[in-house]
Amino acid sequence: MDYDKVKKAILQAYELVPEAYRQKFRKYRKADTQTYVEFAYQKERHFDRWCASKKVSTFDTLRQLMLVEEFKRCVNDDIKTHLEENKADNLKEVANLADQYALTHKFSKVGQTQNKGQFSRPNKKYGNSSGTTGQMY
């Protein structure tokens, strides 16, 4: 058996998922016993592994990676989990998924609230174009 093939198979078996690499990069802190050069080297390795696991090879893919991560950091946990489960990797797709999730879960929460005896009436205006009341539009 070819050594390179065996090595590649072993490394792939122990390879982490992109989220694990992202967390390692973000959470890695300098140890008291490390020099700043050693810390910078390790930080860079964690970043490179994260980028490699996400197949980042151009500035645009790196840009999207950073924008998507920042977007996820700014939304609530339910939406963040939904986005991570759907593995979207560009900002436009992530934003659309977040809107879809928020819209569908907004309606289900209204239904749950009404089932508990708390009524939520939509704010609708009555009237027509002439200003008289009596018709909904």
C-alpha positions as CSV (number, residue, x, y, z in Angstrom):
1,M,0.0,0.0,0.0
2,D,1.2,3.5,-0.8
3,Y,2.4,5.5,2.2
4,D,0.9,8.8,1.0
5,K,-2.6,7.2,0.6
6,V,-2.4,5.7,4.1
7,K,-1.3,9.0,5.5
8,K,-4.1,10.9,3.7
9,A,-6.7,8.4,4.9
10,I,-5.5,8.7,8.5
11,L,-5.5,12.5,8.4
12,Q,-9.0,12.6,6.9
13,A,-10.3,10.3,9.6
14,Y,-9.1,12.7,12.3
15,E,-10.0,15.9,10.4
16,L,-12.4,18.1,12.3
17,V,-15.5,19.7,10.8
18,P,-15.3,23.4,9.8
19,E,-17.1,24.6,12.9
20,A,-14.6,22.9,15.2
21,Y,-11.8,24.6,13.3
22,R,-13.6,27.9,13.5
23,Q,-14.0,27.5,17.3
24,K,-10.4,26.5,17.8
25,F,-9.3,29.6,15.9
26,R,-11.6,32.0,17.7
27,K,-11.0,30.5,21.2
28,Y,-7.3,30.0,21.0
29,R,-5.4,32.2,23.6
30,K,-1.8,32.7,24.3
31,A,-0.4,30.5,27.1
32,D,1.8,32.1,29.7
33,T,4.7,29.9,28.6
34,Q,4.4,30.8,24.9
35,T,6.2,33.5,23.1
36,Y,4.2,35.8,21.0
37,V,5.8,34.3,17.9
38,E,4.7,30.8,19.0
39,F,1.2,32.1,19.7
40,A,1.0,33.8,16.3
41,Y,2.2,30.7,14.5
42,Q,-0.5,28.5,16.3
43,K,-3.2,31.1,15.7
44,E,-2.3,31.2,12.0
45,R,-2.4,27.4,11.8
46,H,-5.9,27.3,13.3
47,F,-7.0,29.9,10.8
48,D,-5.5,28.1,7.9
49,R,-7.1,24.8,8.9
50,W,-10.5,26.6,9.2
51,C,-10.1,28.1,5.8
52,A,-9.0,24.8,4.2
53,S,-11.9,23.0,5.8
54,K,-14.2,25.6,4.2
55,K,-12.3,25.4,0.9
56,V,-11.4,29.1,1.0
57,S,-9.1,29.8,-1.9
58,T,-10.0,33.3,-3.1
59,F,-10.5,36.6,-1.5
60,D,-14.3,36.5,-2.3
61,T,-14.7,33.1,-0.5
62,L,-12.8,34.5,2.5
63,R,-15.0,37.6,2.4
64,Q,-18.1,35.5,2.4
65,L,-16.8,33.3,5.2
66,M,-16.2,36.4,7.4
67,L,-19.5,38.0,6.5
68,V,-21.5,34.9,7.2
69,E,-19.7,34.4,10.5
70,E,-20.5,38.0,11.5
71,F,-24.1,37.6,10.4
72,K,-24.5,34.5,12.6
73,R,-23.0,36.3,15.5
74,C,-25.7,39.0,15.3
75,V,-28.8,36.7,15.1
76,N,-30.6,34.8,17.9
77,D,-29.6,31.2,18.7
78,D,-32.6,29.6,17.0
79,I,-31.8,31.2,13.7
80,K,-28.1,30.6,14.1
81,T,-28.8,26.9,14.6
82,H,-31.1,26.8,11.6
83,L,-28.4,28.4,9.4
84,E,-25.7,26.0,10.6
85,E,-27.9,23.0,9.9
86,N,-28.5,24.3,6.4
87,K,-24.8,24.9,5.8
88,A,-25.2,28.1,3.7
89,D,-21.9,29.7,2.8
90,N,-22.7,33.0,1.3
91,L,-24.3,36.1,2.9
92,K,-27.3,36.3,0.5
93,E,-28.3,32.7,1.0
94,V,-27.9,33.0,4.8
95,A,-30.0,36.1,4.9
96,N,-32.8,34.4,2.8
97,L,-32.7,31.4,5.1
98,A,-32.9,33.6,8.2
99,D,-35.9,35.5,6.7
100,Q,-37.7,32.2,5.8
101,Y,-37.1,30.8,9.3
102,A,-38.2,34.0,11.0
103,L,-41.3,34.2,8.9
104,T,-42.4,30.6,9.5
105,H,-41.7,30.6,13.2
106,K,-43.4,33.9,13.7
107,F,-46.7,32.4,12.5
108,S,-46.3,29.3,14.5
109,K,-45.6,31.4,17.7
110,V,-48.8,33.4,17.1
111,G,-50.7,30.1,16.9
112,Q,-49.1,28.8,20.1
113,T,-49.9,32.1,21.8
114,Q,-53.6,31.9,20.8
115,N,-53.8,28.3,22.0
116,K,-52.8,29.4,25.4
117,G,-55.7,31.8,25.6
118,Q,-53.7,34.9,24.8
119,F,-55.2,36.5,21.7
120,S,-53.1,38.5,19.3
121,R,-55.1,40.6,16.8
122,P,-53.3,41.8,13.7
123,N,-53.2,45.6,13.3
124,K,-55.4,46.0,10.2
125,K,-56.9,49.2,8.9
126,Y,-60.5,49.4,7.8
127,G,-61.7,51.5,5.0
128,N,-61.6,52.1,1.3
129,S,-59.8,54.6,-0.9
130,S,-62.5,57.3,-0.4
131,G,-61.8,57.2,3.4
132,T,-65.1,55.6,4.5
133,T,-65.0,52.7,6.8
134,G,-66.5,49.3,6.5
135,Q,-64.1,47.4,4.2
136,M,-60.8,45.8,4.9
137,Y,-58.0,46.3,2.6
